[in-house]
Amino acid sequence: MLGVTSKFWGCGKKGPKARYFCRFSRHSQFNNGAYVKMTMSTALIESVSDEALSRAATVIKCLGHPLRLRLLDALEGGEKTVSDLQEQLNLPQATVSQQLSTLRGRGVVECRRSGANMLYWIIEPKVSKILNCIREYDI
């Protein structure tokens, strides 16, 4: 098996209005004497507004709980009552309601009353893409 030594350099600012600009150089030397240099330059999210980044961070933080991800996965099929979700996920009513309240407070789901029941559904369009990404890459 070949051993590898690597070194990384650089991260700085590019211009007064730009966000961060990073340039990474990786020098790798294998123990058989082969030498490789790779360089990558990227401007970090210059085209996305601060408002959009803030919204994305809020949604991503909100999705950082396994029960909330399970609830959203169940809600992908359409609106459901708390009882439906409770039965489908085999969770206590209080847990389902608490997690739905968090999702609602962050603008990920919305609800409406139908008789004695509250119906919930997903309103954040990026949720299905995030769930598909998790399914596809089995993170």
Buried (B, 14 or more C-beta within 10 A) or exposed (E): EEEEEEEEEEEEEBEEEEBEBBEEEEBEBEEEEEEEEEEEEEEEEEEEEEEEEEBEEBBEEBBEEEBBBBBBBBBEEEBBBBEBBBEBBEBEEEBBBEBBEBBBEBEBBBBEEEEEBBBBBBEBEBBEEBBEEEEEEEE
